[in-house]
Amino acid sequence: MSQHTRIRVFAAHGISILLWASAFTGIRVGLEAYSPEHLSVLRFLVGSLFLAILAPFFRVRLPALRDVPFLLLLGALGFTVYHTALNYGEQTISAGVASLFVATTPIFAALLALLFFRERFGGRGWLGALIGFGGVALSSIGTGEPLQLNNGIFLILLASFSESIYFAFQKKYVEKYGSFAFTAYTIWAGTLFMLVFLPGLGTAIMQAPLHVTFSVLYLGIFPSVVAYLALAYVTSVVGTSEATSSLYLTPALAFLIAWVWLKEVPSLLTIIGGLITLGGVLLSTVKASSALPQTEKRGTAHVKNV
């Protein structure tokens, strides 16, 4: 991999992590005035419109007919199920506890990539993943919120698993259509399924405070479109396991963003957990960089066999 490509991959990683970390706070603000269903549909109507404006500049073509069912399925799982379940889950559990279970997404994605594509993560990669997950757990404990099994936790786990399917199976279509087109197809598909939530949305918008609606607009453009475009590009270069391993940084950054945006001061335990998470991610990604040429060759072969 050239130095230029390495820099682009690093930048795309950073963009996706930062924007997704900000989404936790954005969702919390959005739920102040919108129901989970209205938050989802408004967010992705904005994202879909943004993509439609950009599509002509990227010369997006229609997908092959045989790919449409799979794109619809990935859109439903990666957007409709994930974001609706996440919104409902955050109604009953804190953002810290939610981030712990959302952090299972890379583990699910790596297991699916291993099972279906034989995309190996390696012992060092798995060790880094476990360390990163442990750091997330420590950060969540540092919030002081009780960890109780309830419907919110199961909804967050459902969201994480559905998104991991989206990540694990996107590589073939990203390579075929490109990052932008694939992201557009799946977001449009996910939004299509969300249209069942439209009734009452107009009234909700009229009644919502302006700052809450602006938060939803931000969610629709940046975490919903720009972040997914960035990670789709990373996945096309380094594979699912390596691309999603860095998502363990998301909860640590989410605490920092909530600190700035909502004035929620993280505890010392939360900060220590964030540093442990960073160490685990670095362990995984350093391994990924050194082994990248072989990973790229394996990924190409597996895509041809799908």
VEXDREN-2710 file (C-alpha; in Angstrom, 1 decimal):
% VEXDREN-2710
k/r/px/py/pz
1/MET/0.0/0.0/0.0
2/SER/1.4/3.4/-1.0
3/GLN/2.0/6.1/1.6
4/HIS/-0.7/8.3/0.0
5/THR/-3.3/5.5/0.3
6/ARG/-2.2/4.9/3.9
7/ILE/-2.8/8.5/4.8
8/ARG/-6.2/8.4/3.1
9/VAL/-7.2/5.3/5.1
10/PHE/-6.0/6.9/8.4
11/ALA/-8.0/10.1/7.6
12/ALA/-11.1/8.1/6.7
13/HIS/-10.8/6.1/10.0
14/GLY/-10.5/9.4/11.9
15/ILE/-13.5/10.9/10.2
16/SER/-15.8/7.9/10.8
17/ILE/-14.8/7.5/14.4
18/LEU/-15.2/11.2/15.3
19/LEU/-18.6/11.6/13.6
20/TRP/-20.0/8.4/15.0
21/ALA/-18.9/9.4/18.5
22/SER/-20.7/12.7/18.1
23/ALA/-23.9/10.8/17.1
24/PHE/-24.5/9.5/20.6
25/THR/-24.8/13.0/22.0
26/GLY/-26.8/14.1/18.9
27/ILE/-29.3/11.3/19.4
28/ARG/-29.7/12.2/23.1
29/VAL/-30.5/15.8/22.1
30/GLY/-32.9/14.6/19.3
31/LEU/-34.8/12.4/21.7
32/GLU/-35.6/15.5/23.8
33/ALA/-38.4/16.4/21.3
34/TYR/-38.7/13.5/18.8
35/SER/-39.9/10.0/19.3
36/PRO/-37.4/7.2/18.3
37/GLU/-39.3/6.6/15.1
38/HIS/-39.6/10.3/14.1
39/LEU/-35.9/10.8/14.9
40/SER/-34.9/7.9/12.6
41/VAL/-37.1/8.9/9.6
42/LEU/-36.3/12.6/9.8
43/ARG/-32.5/11.9/10.1
44/PHE/-32.5/9.6/7.1
45/LEU/-34.8/11.7/5.0
46/VAL/-32.2/14.5/5.4
47/GLY/-29.4/12.0/4.6
48/SER/-31.2/10.7/1.6
49/LEU/-31.8/14.1/0.2
50/PHE/-28.2/15.1/0.7
51/LEU/-27.1/12.0/-1.2
52/ALA/-29.6/12.7/-4.0
53/ILE/-28.0/16.2/-4.4
54/LEU/-24.5/14.7/-4.6
55/ALA/-25.4/11.7/-6.7
56/PRO/-25.2/13.4/-10.2
57/PHE/-21.7/14.6/-9.4
58/PHE/-20.5/11.1/-8.6
59/ARG/-22.3/9.6/-11.7
60/VAL/-24.2/7.1/-9.7
61/ARG/-25.7/4.4/-11.9
62/LEU/-28.6/2.0/-11.2
63/PRO/-27.5/-1.2/-9.5
64/ALA/-27.8/-4.5/-11.3
65/LEU/-31.2/-6.1/-10.8
66/ARG/-29.8/-9.2/-9.1
67/ASP/-28.1/-7.0/-6.5
68/VAL/-31.2/-5.1/-5.5
69/PRO/-32.6/-7.6/-2.9
70/PHE/-29.2/-7.7/-1.1
71/LEU/-28.9/-3.9/-1.1
72/LEU/-32.4/-3.6/0.3
73/LEU/-31.6/-6.2/3.0
74/LEU/-28.3/-4.4/3.9
75/GLY/-30.1/-1.1/4.0
76/ALA/-32.8/-2.5/6.2
77/LEU/-30.3/-4.0/8.7
78/GLY/-27.6/-1.3/8.6
79/PHE/-30.0/1.6/8.9
80/THR/-33.7/0.9/9.6
81/VAL/-33.1/-1.8/12.3
82/TYR/-29.8/-0.4/13.7
83/HIS/-30.9/3.2/14.1
84/THR/-34.4/2.6/15.2
85/ALA/-33.3/0.0/17.8
86/LEU/-30.5/2.3/19.0
87/ASN/-32.9/5.2/19.4
88/TYR/-35.3/3.0/21.5
89/GLY/-32.4/1.6/23.5
90/GLU/-31.1/5.0/24.5
91/GLN/-34.5/5.8/26.0
92/THR/-34.0/3.3/28.8
93/ILE/-30.2/3.1/29.3
94/SER/-27.5/5.7/29.6
95/ALA/-25.1/6.6/26.8
96/GLY/-22.2/5.0/28.6
97/VAL/-23.9/1.7/29.0
98/ALA/-25.2/1.9/25.4
99/SER/-21.7/2.5/24.1
100/LEU/-20.5/-0.7/25.8
101/PHE/-22.9/-2.8/23.8
102/VAL/-22.6/-0.9/20.6
103/ALA/-18.9/-1.7/20.9
104/THR/-19.7/-5.4/20.3
105/THR/-20.3/-4.5/16.6
106/PRO/-16.6/-5.0/15.5
107/ILE/-16.6/-8.4/17.3
108/PHE/-19.7/-9.5/15.5
109/ALA/-18.4/-8.2/12.2
110/ALA/-15.0/-9.9/12.6
111/LEU/-16.8/-13.2/13.4
112/LEU/-19.0/-12.9/10.4
113/ALA/-16.1/-12.0/8.1
114/LEU/-14.2/-15.0/9.5
115/LEU/-17.2/-17.4/9.1
116/PHE/-18.3/-16.3/5.6
117/PHE/-15.1/-14.9/4.0
118/ARG/-12.3/-16.6/6.0
119/GLU/-11.0/-13.1/6.6
120/ARG/-8.5/-13.7/9.4
121/PHE/-8.1/-11.2/12.2
122/GLY/-5.1/-12.9/13.8
123/GLY/-4.2/-13.4/17.5
124/ARG/-2.9/-9.9/18.0
125/GLY/-6.0/-8.4/16.4
126/TRP/-8.3/-10.4/18.7
127/LEU/-6.2/-9.5/21.7
128/GLY/-6.4/-5.8/20.8
129/ALA/-10.2/-6.2/20.3
130/LEU/-10.6/-7.7/23.8
131/ILE/-8.4/-5.0/25.4
132/GLY/-10.4/-2.4/23.6
133/PHE/-13.7/-3.9/24.7
134/GLY/-12.4/-4.1/28.3
135/GLY/-11.6/-0.4/28.1
136/VAL/-15.1/0.4/26.9
137/ALA/-16.5/-1.7/29.8
138/LEU/-14.3/0.2/32.3
139/SER/-15.4/3.6/30.8
140/SER/-19.1/2.6/31.2
141/ILE/-18.6/1.5/34.8
142/GLY/-17.0/4.9/35.4
143/THR/-20.3/6.6/34.5
144/GLY/-21.8/5.3/37.8
145/GLU/-24.9/4.0/36.0
146/PRO/-26.1/0.5/37.1
147/LEU/-25.7/-2.2/34.5
148/GLN/-29.0/-4.0/34.5
149/LEU/-30.5/-6.4/31.9
150/ASN/-33.5/-4.7/30.4
151/ASN/-35.2/-4.2/27.0
152/GLY/-32.8/-1.3/26.2
153/ILE/-29.8/-3.5/26.4
154/PHE/-31.3/-6.2/24.2
155/LEU/-32.3/-3.5/21.7
156/ILE/-28.7/-2.2/21.6
157/LEU/-27.4/-5.7/21.0
158/LEU/-29.9/-6.2/18.2
159/ALA/-28.7/-2.9/16.7
160/SER/-25.1/-3.9/17.0
161/PHE/-25.6/-7.3/15.4
162/SER/-27.7/-5.9/12.5
163/GLU/-25.0/-3.3/11.8
164/SER/-22.2/-5.9/11.9
165/ILE/-24.0/-7.8/9.1
166/TYR/-24.0/-4.6/7.1
167/PHE/-20.3/-4.1/7.6
168/ALA/-19.4/-7.8/7.1
169/PHE/-21.2/-8.1/3.7
170/GLN/-20.6/-4.6/2.2
171/LYS/-17.1/-5.3/0.7
172/LYS/-18.3/-7.0/-2.4
173/TYR/-20.7/-4.2/-3.3
174/VAL/-18.3/-1.4/-2.3
175/GLU/-15.8/-2.8/-4.7
176/LYS/-18.4/-3.3/-7.5
177/TYR/-20.1/0.1/-7.2
178/GLY/-17.8/2.3/-5.2
179/SER/-18.1/3.7/-1.7
180/PHE/-20.4/6.6/-2.6
181/ALA/-22.9/4.5/-4.7
182/PHE/-23.1/1.7/-2.2
183/THR/-23.7/4.1/0.7
184/ALA/-26.3/5.9/-1.3
185/TYR/-28.1/2.6/-2.3
186/THR/-28.3/1.3/1.2
187/ILE/-29.2/4.6/2.9
188/TRP/-32.0/5.1/0.4
189/ALA/-33.1/1.5/1.0
190/GLY/-33.1/2.0/4.8
191/THR/-35.0/5.3/4.4
192/LEU/-37.6/3.5/2.3
193/PHE/-38.4/1.1/5.1
194/MET/-38.5/4.0/7.6
195/LEU/-41.4/5.7/5.7
196/VAL/-43.8/3.8/7.9
197/PHE/-42.8/6.3/10.6
198/LEU/-43.9/9.3/8.6
199/PRO/-47.4/9.9/10.2
200/GLY/-47.1/12.8/12.7
201/LEU/-43.6/13.9/11.7
202/GLY/-44.8/17.3/10.5
203/THR/-46.4/18.0/13.8
204/ALA/-43.3/16.9/15.6
205/ILE/-41.1/19.2/13.6
206/MET/-43.4/22.2/14.3
207/GLN/-43.3/21.5/18.0
208/ALA/-39.6/20.7/18.4
209/PRO/-37.2/23.4/19.6
210/LEU/-35.0/24.7/16.8
211/HIS/-31.7/23.5/18.4
212/VAL/-33.1/19.9/18.6
213/THR/-34.1/19.9/14.9
214/PHE/-30.6/21.3/14.0
215/SER/-29.1/18.3/15.9
216/VAL/-31.2/15.9/13.8
217/LEU/-30.1/17.7/10.6
218/TYR/-26.5/17.3/11.7
219/LEU/-27.1/13.6/12.4
220/GLY/-28.6/13.2/8.9
221/ILE/-25.7/14.6/7.0
222/PHE/-22.5/13.8/9.0
223/PRO/-22.8/10.6/11.1
224/SER/-25.4/9.2/8.6
225/VAL/-23.7/9.9/5.3
226/VAL/-20.1/11.2/5.6
227/ALA/-19.1/8.6/8.3
228/TYR/-20.5/5.6/6.4
229/LEU/-18.8/6.8/3.2
230/ALA/-15.5/7.0/5.0
231/LEU/-15.8/3.5/6.6
232/ALA/-16.9/2.0/3.3
233/TYR/-13.7/3.3/1.7
234/VAL/-11.6/1.8/4.5
235/THR/-13.4/-1.5/4.2
236/SER/-12.7/-1.7/0.5
237/VAL/-8.9/-1.2/1.2
238/VAL/-8.2/-3.2/4.4
239/GLY/-11.2/-5.5/4.9
240/THR/-14.0/-5.7/7.4
241/SER/-12.1/-6.9/10.5
242/GLU/-9.4/-4.2/10.3
243/ALA/-11.8/-1.4/9.3
244/THR/-14.2/-2.0/12.2
245/SER/-11.6/-2.6/14.9
246/SER/-11.0/1.1/15.2
247/LEU/-14.7/1.6/16.2
248/TYR/-13.7/0.8/19.8
249/LEU/-12.5/4.4/20.0
250/THR/-16.0/5.6/19.4
251/PRO/-17.3/5.3/23.0
252/ALA/-14.2/7.0/24.4
253/LEU/-14.6/10.0/22.1
254/ALA/-18.4/10.0/22.8
255/PHE/-17.6/10.7/26.4
256/LEU/-15.4/13.6/25.4
257/ILE/-17.9/15.1/23.0
258/ALA/-20.7/14.8/25.6
259/TRP/-18.3/16.6/28.0
260/VAL/-18.0/19.6/25.6
261/TRP/-21.6/19.5/24.1
262/LEU/-23.7/18.6/27.1
263/LYS/-21.2/19.6/29.9
264/GLU/-21.2/16.0/31.2
265/VAL/-17.9/15.6/33.0
266/PRO/-16.4/12.1/32.7
267/SER/-15.0/10.3/35.7
268/LEU/-11.4/9.4/36.2
269/LEU/-12.3/5.7/35.6
270/THR/-14.0/6.7/32.3
271/ILE/-10.8/8.5/31.2
272/ILE/-8.6/5.5/32.2
273/GLY/-11.0/3.2/30.2
274/GLY/-10.6/5.4/27.2
275/LEU/-6.8/5.2/27.3
276/ILE/-7.0/1.4/27.6
277/THR/-9.4/1.4/24.6
278/LEU/-6.9/3.4/22.6
279/GLY/-4.1/1.0/23.5
280/GLY/-6.2/-2.0/22.3
281/VAL/-7.1/-0.3/19.0
282/LEU/-3.4/0.6/18.4
283/LEU/-2.5/-3.0/19.0
284/SER/-5.0/-4.1/16.4
285/THR/-4.3/-1.5/13.8
286/VAL/-0.4/-1.8/14.0
287/LYS/-0.9/-5.4/13.3
288/ALA/-3.2/-4.5/10.4
289/SER/-0.7/-2.2/8.8
290/SER/2.2/-4.7/8.9
291/ALA/0.0/-7.4/7.4
292/LEU/-1.9/-5.3/4.9
293/PRO/-0.5/-6.7/1.6
294/GLN/-1.6/-10.2/2.5
295/THR/-5.0/-9.0/3.8
296/GLU/-5.6/-7.2/0.5
297/LYS/-4.8/-10.4/-1.5
298/ARG/-7.1/-12.5/0.7
299/GLY/-9.9/-10.0/0.5
300/THR/-9.7/-9.9/-3.3
301/ALA/-9.8/-13.7/-3.6
302/HIS/-12.8/-14.0/-1.2
303/VAL/-14.8/-11.4/-3.1
304/LYS/-14.3/-13.3/-6.3
305/ASN/-15.6/-16.5/-4.6
306/VAL/-18.8/-14.9/-3.2
END
